[in-house]
Amino acid sequence: MSKRLKGVCLGAGYFARFQYEAWNRIPDVDIVALSNRNPERAAAAAERHGVPKVYAWAELEKMLEVEKPDFVDIITPPETHLNLVKLIAPKGINIICQKPVAPSEEESRAVVEVAAQHGVRLMIHENWRWQPWYREIKRQLESGAIGDLYSIAVRMRMGDGWPEDAYLARQPFFRDYPRLLIYETGVHFLDTFRFLGGEISSVYARLQQRNRDIKGEDAGQVVCGFVSGATAILDASRYNEADTAEARYTFGTVRLDGSKGHLELDLEGGLTLKPLGEESHQIDYFHERRDFAGDCVHHLQRHFTDCMLSGEPFESTGDDYLKTVALVEAAYRSAQSNQIESLSS
């Protein structure tokens, strides 16, 4: 019989449901227990997703000792991550950890260092690059469909941040984040830029606060310079709306220009390729409106499981993801100074 992985989950907030649902569809994984700081939410999540055991938040150490999991899925707020990793890693248990990794770059580095000190495998739950359109765009780039990459341009309009009660229904803690757009959402695009175009050597950002009832920025523009010489532009707003019924499917439109043509992603997941001097045509690839953003959570957790079983490296290791964290911090420094921030390779 093939090996099955035992996992436990920490957290039962808004986004956790996507992760529990995805684990339930991976036949190589059994989620044997969960815990959450709110016991009622913990009990509800266990019942909804068929998790057999619930531990009180004060019983985390007991849970790890009794259940002896192969991994822990951390789905809690960023400010809890370092202390949780300090509890889990010394026990030799591998970890998948939600982003943001931690509230600061320094603390994010500490999370990665603690895991490394104890020899445990750490993967950051960065699901954007696992959206099916980005996997297909990557395949098109690697096939040479548009030649050398010149530029990536993303326009994101979420439209969930303009009401007076913005974010309260789904993620109320967004209202109190002192840094919102880049820290919580833009980080996904910065990581996707790295996935598609390679490492980034410079960042210039202008950030704005449109809704005065929240604490952080909710709109902005970020220009990234790749080591290769290409450029990526993120033009993002959680305040203004997109002309679609489901802005949270692709989260925006994307255009990639290259030496042989361009690729475009629309709000419904459609991908178009136009080689220079030729007619454009739709690219036939599979994507579906299942769970979150093209079922990217399932794709990511399937990757985690496969790597755990095979010993292959994760795409989003802790060390690698610190490069994305550095881009976030560079964007905030640039916005404050109104200067281009250079990054070492």
C-alpha positions as CSV (number, residue, x, y, z in Angstrom):
1,M,0.0,0.0,0.0
2,S,1.3,3.5,-0.9
3,K,2.2,5.8,1.9
4,R,-0.4,8.2,3.2
5,L,0.4,11.5,4.9
6,K,-1.1,12.5,8.2
7,G,-1.7,16.2,8.6
8,V,-3.2,18.5,11.2
9,C,-4.5,22.0,10.5
10,L,-4.2,25.2,12.6
11,G,-6.9,27.7,11.8
12,A,-10.6,27.9,10.8
13,G,-11.1,31.4,9.4
14,Y,-12.5,32.5,6.1
15,F,-9.8,31.1,3.8
16,A,-9.3,27.9,5.7
17,R,-12.3,26.3,4.1
18,F,-10.6,26.2,0.7
19,Q,-7.6,24.4,2.2
20,Y,-9.7,21.8,4.1
21,E,-11.8,21.1,1.0
22,A,-8.6,20.7,-1.1
23,W,-7.1,18.2,1.4
24,N,-10.3,16.2,1.3
25,R,-9.8,15.7,-2.5
26,I,-6.2,14.5,-2.2
27,P,-6.3,10.7,-1.6
28,D,-2.8,10.5,-0.2
29,V,-3.6,12.8,2.8
30,D,-5.6,12.3,6.0
31,I,-6.3,15.4,8.0
32,V,-6.6,13.8,11.5
33,A,-7.1,16.9,13.7
34,L,-7.5,20.7,13.8
35,S,-7.3,23.5,16.2
36,N,-8.4,27.1,16.2
37,R,-8.3,30.0,18.7
38,N,-12.1,30.2,18.5
39,P,-13.5,26.8,19.7
40,E,-16.9,27.3,18.0
41,R,-15.3,27.9,14.7
42,A,-13.0,24.9,15.2
43,A,-16.0,22.6,15.9
44,A,-17.9,23.9,12.9
45,A,-14.9,23.4,10.6
46,A,-14.4,19.8,11.9
47,E,-18.0,18.9,11.3
48,R,-18.1,20.6,7.8
49,H,-14.9,19.0,6.5
50,G,-15.0,15.6,8.3
51,V,-12.0,16.2,10.6
52,P,-12.3,13.6,13.4
53,K,-10.6,15.4,16.3
54,V,-10.5,18.9,17.6
55,Y,-8.0,20.2,20.1
56,A,-8.2,23.4,22.2
57,W,-5.7,26.1,21.3
58,A,-4.0,25.5,24.6
59,E,-3.5,21.9,23.6
60,L,-1.3,22.4,20.5
61,E,1.7,20.6,22.0
62,K,-0.5,17.7,23.1
63,M,-2.0,17.5,19.6
64,L,1.4,17.2,18.0
65,E,2.6,14.6,20.5
66,V,-0.6,12.5,20.2
67,E,-1.3,12.7,16.5
68,K,2.4,12.6,15.3
69,P,1.5,14.2,12.0
70,D,3.8,14.2,8.9
71,F,2.9,17.9,8.4
72,V,1.1,20.9,9.9
73,D,-0.9,23.3,7.7
74,I,-0.7,26.8,9.3
75,I,-3.8,28.8,8.3
76,T,-3.6,31.4,11.0
77,P,-2.9,35.2,10.9
78,P,0.6,36.2,10.1
79,E,1.5,37.5,13.6
80,T,1.1,33.9,14.9
81,H,3.3,32.1,12.5
82,L,6.7,32.5,14.1
83,N,5.6,31.2,17.5
84,L,3.8,28.3,15.8
85,V,6.9,27.4,13.8
86,K,9.0,27.6,17.0
87,L,6.6,25.0,18.5
88,I,6.3,22.7,15.5
89,A,9.8,22.6,14.0
90,P,11.7,21.2,17.0
91,K,9.5,18.2,16.8
92,G,10.7,17.4,13.3
93,I,7.3,18.0,11.7
94,N,7.2,19.5,8.2
95,I,5.2,22.7,7.6
96,I,3.0,24.4,5.0
97,C,2.5,28.0,6.0
98,Q,0.0,30.6,4.7
99,K,1.3,33.9,3.4
100,P,2.0,36.6,4.5
101,V,4.8,34.6,6.2
102,A,4.9,37.2,9.0
103,P,4.2,40.9,9.6
104,S,7.8,42.0,8.8
105,E,10.7,40.9,6.6
106,E,12.8,40.3,9.8
107,E,10.2,38.0,11.3
108,S,9.7,36.2,8.0
109,R,13.4,35.4,7.9
110,A,13.1,34.1,11.4
111,V,10.3,31.7,10.4
112,V,12.5,30.3,7.6
113,E,15.6,30.1,9.8
114,V,13.8,28.2,12.6
115,A,12.5,25.6,10.2
116,A,16.0,25.3,8.7
117,Q,17.7,25.0,12.1
118,H,15.6,21.9,12.8
119,G,15.8,20.4,9.3
120,V,12.1,20.4,8.6
121,R,10.7,21.1,5.1
122,L,8.8,24.4,4.9
123,M,6.6,25.4,2.0
124,I,4.8,28.7,1.8
125,H,1.2,28.6,0.7
126,E,1.5,30.9,-2.3
127,N,-1.3,29.8,-4.6
128,W,-1.4,32.5,-7.2
129,R,1.2,30.8,-9.4
130,W,-0.9,27.7,-9.3
131,Q,-3.9,29.4,-11.0
132,P,-4.3,27.4,-14.2
133,W,-3.9,30.4,-16.5
134,Y,-0.5,31.2,-15.0
135,R,0.6,27.6,-15.4
136,E,-0.5,27.8,-19.1
137,I,1.2,31.2,-19.6
138,K,4.4,29.7,-18.2
139,R,4.1,26.8,-20.7
140,Q,3.6,29.2,-23.6
141,L,6.7,31.3,-22.5
142,E,8.8,28.1,-22.2
143,S,7.7,27.0,-25.6
144,G,8.9,30.2,-27.2
145,A,5.4,31.2,-28.3
146,I,6.1,35.0,-27.9
147,G,9.9,34.8,-28.0
148,D,11.9,36.8,-25.5
149,L,9.8,38.3,-22.8
150,Y,9.6,42.1,-23.0
151,S,6.9,43.1,-20.5
152,I,4.1,41.9,-18.2
153,A,1.2,44.2,-17.4
154,V,-1.5,43.4,-14.8
155,R,-4.6,45.4,-14.2
156,M,-6.5,44.3,-11.0
157,R,-9.8,45.9,-9.9
158,M,-11.4,44.1,-7.0
159,G,-14.3,46.4,-6.2
160,D,-14.6,45.0,-2.7
161,G,-13.0,48.0,-0.9
162,W,-15.2,51.0,-1.6
163,P,-18.3,50.6,0.8
164,E,-18.2,52.0,4.3
165,D,-18.3,48.4,5.6
166,A,-15.6,47.2,3.2
167,Y,-14.2,43.7,4.0
168,L,-16.3,43.2,7.1
169,A,-18.4,40.4,5.7
170,R,-15.4,38.3,4.6
171,Q,-12.1,39.4,6.0
172,P,-12.7,42.2,8.6
173,F,-9.1,42.2,9.8
174,F,-8.2,43.8,6.4
175,R,-9.6,47.1,7.7
176,D,-7.0,47.2,10.5
177,Y,-4.0,46.2,8.4
178,P,-1.6,49.2,8.4
179,R,-0.3,47.8,5.1
180,L,-3.0,46.2,2.9
181,L,-2.8,46.1,-0.9
182,I,0.9,45.1,-1.4
183,Y,1.3,43.1,1.8
184,E,-1.8,41.0,1.4
185,T,-2.7,41.0,-2.3
186,G,0.1,42.5,-4.4
187,V,2.5,40.0,-2.9
188,H,0.7,37.3,-5.0
189,F,1.4,39.2,-8.2
190,L,5.0,40.0,-7.3
191,D,5.6,36.3,-6.8
192,T,3.8,35.5,-10.1
193,F,6.1,38.0,-11.8
194,R,9.1,36.0,-10.5
195,F,7.5,32.8,-11.6
196,L,6.9,34.0,-15.1
197,G,9.9,36.3,-15.7
198,G,12.7,35.4,-13.3
199,E,14.3,37.5,-10.7
200,I,13.7,41.2,-10.2
201,S,16.4,43.8,-9.6
202,S,14.5,47.0,-9.1
203,V,11.1,48.2,-7.8
204,Y,9.3,51.5,-8.1
205,A,5.9,52.0,-6.4
206,R,3.2,54.6,-5.8
207,L,0.5,53.7,-3.3
208,Q,-2.8,55.3,-2.4
209,Q,-5.5,55.0,0.2
210,R,-9.0,55.4,-1.5
211,N,-11.2,54.3,1.3
212,R,-10.6,56.5,4.4
213,D,-12.5,54.0,6.7
214,I,-9.6,51.6,6.6
215,K,-6.0,51.9,7.8
216,G,-3.8,50.7,4.9
217,E,-3.3,51.4,1.2
218,D,-5.9,49.9,-1.2
219,A,-4.6,51.1,-4.6
220,G,-1.3,51.5,-6.2
221,Q,1.1,51.0,-9.1
222,V,4.3,49.0,-9.0
223,V,7.0,48.8,-11.7
224,C,9.4,45.9,-11.5
225,G,12.6,45.6,-13.5
226,F,13.8,42.1,-14.2
227,V,17.4,41.0,-14.3
228,S,16.7,39.9,-17.9
229,G,15.9,43.5,-18.9
230,A,12.1,42.9,-19.1
231,T,9.6,45.0,-17.1
232,A,6.5,44.1,-15.1
233,I,3.7,46.6,-14.2
234,L,1.1,46.0,-11.5
235,D,-1.8,48.5,-11.6
236,A,-4.1,47.4,-8.8
237,S,-7.1,48.6,-6.8
238,R,-9.3,47.0,-4.3
239,Y,-11.5,50.1,-4.4
240,N,-12.6,50.4,-8.0
241,E,-14.6,47.7,-9.8
242,A,-13.9,45.4,-12.8
243,D,-16.6,44.8,-15.4
244,T,-17.3,41.2,-14.4
245,A,-19.6,39.3,-12.0
246,E,-16.7,37.5,-10.4
247,A,-13.6,39.6,-10.0
248,R,-12.1,36.9,-7.8
249,Y,-11.8,34.4,-10.6
250,T,-8.7,35.7,-12.4
251,F,-8.3,38.8,-10.2
252,G,-7.4,40.8,-13.2
253,T,-6.3,41.0,-16.8
254,V,-2.8,40.3,-18.0
255,R,-0.8,41.1,-21.1
256,L,2.6,39.8,-21.9
257,D,4.6,41.2,-24.8
258,G,7.6,39.4,-26.4
259,S,9.9,39.6,-29.4
260,K,7.5,37.3,-31.4
261,G,4.1,38.4,-30.3
262,H,1.9,38.7,-27.2
263,L,-0.4,36.8,-24.8
264,E,-3.5,38.2,-23.1
265,L,-5.6,36.9,-20.2
266,D,-9.1,38.1,-19.8
267,L,-11.4,38.3,-16.7
268,E,-13.1,35.0,-17.6
269,G,-9.8,32.9,-17.8
270,G,-9.6,33.1,-21.6
271,L,-6.1,33.2,-23.1
272,T,-5.3,34.7,-26.5
273,L,-2.0,34.3,-28.4
274,K,-1.2,36.7,-31.2
275,P,2.1,36.1,-33.0
276,L,3.5,39.2,-34.8
277,G,2.0,39.6,-38.2
278,E,-0.6,36.8,-37.7
279,E,-4.2,36.5,-36.5
280,S,-4.8,36.0,-32.8
281,H,-6.3,32.7,-31.6
282,Q,-7.6,31.4,-28.3
283,I,-5.5,28.9,-26.4
284,D,-7.3,25.7,-25.5
285,Y,-6.4,24.8,-21.9
286,F,-8.3,23.5,-18.9
287,H,-9.6,25.8,-16.2
288,E,-12.8,25.7,-14.1
289,R,-14.8,27.8,-11.6
290,R,-14.2,25.5,-8.7
291,D,-13.4,26.7,-5.2
292,F,-10.8,29.5,-5.2
293,A,-9.5,31.1,-8.4
294,G,-9.4,28.1,-10.8
295,D,-8.9,25.6,-8.0
296,C,-5.4,26.8,-7.4
297,V,-5.5,25.8,-3.7
298,H,-6.0,22.2,-4.7
299,H,-3.2,22.4,-7.3
300,L,-0.8,23.8,-4.7
301,Q,-1.6,21.2,-2.1
302,R,-1.3,18.4,-4.6
303,H,2.2,19.7,-5.4
304,F,3.0,19.8,-1.7
305,T,1.8,16.3,-1.2
306,D,3.7,15.0,-4.3
307,C,6.9,16.6,-3.1
308,M,6.5,15.3,0.4
309,L,6.1,11.7,-1.0
310,S,8.8,11.9,-3.6
311,G,11.4,14.1,-1.7
312,E,11.4,16.6,-4.6
313,P,11.9,20.3,-3.7
314,F,8.9,22.6,-3.3
315,E,8.4,25.4,-5.7
316,S,7.8,27.9,-2.9
317,T,10.4,27.0,-0.3
318,G,10.9,29.4,2.6
319,D,14.2,30.6,1.2
320,D,12.8,31.2,-2.2
321,Y,9.8,33.0,-0.9
322,L,11.9,35.4,1.1
323,K,12.8,36.9,-2.3
324,T,9.1,37.8,-2.8
325,V,9.0,39.2,0.7
326,A,11.9,41.4,-0.2
327,L,10.0,42.8,-3.1
328,V,7.1,43.7,-0.9
329,E,9.4,45.6,1.5
330,A,11.1,47.3,-1.5
331,A,7.7,48.5,-2.8
332,Y,6.9,50.1,0.6
333,R,10.3,51.7,0.8
334,S,10.0,53.0,-2.7
335,A,6.5,54.4,-2.1
336,Q,7.8,56.2,1.0
337,S,10.9,57.7,-0.7
338,N,9.5,58.1,-4.2
339,Q,12.7,56.5,-5.5
340,I,13.6,53.3,-7.3
341,E,14.7,50.6,-5.0
342,S,17.5,48.3,-6.2
343,L,17.7,44.7,-5.0
344,S,20.7,42.4,-5.0
345,S,20.3,39.2,-7.0
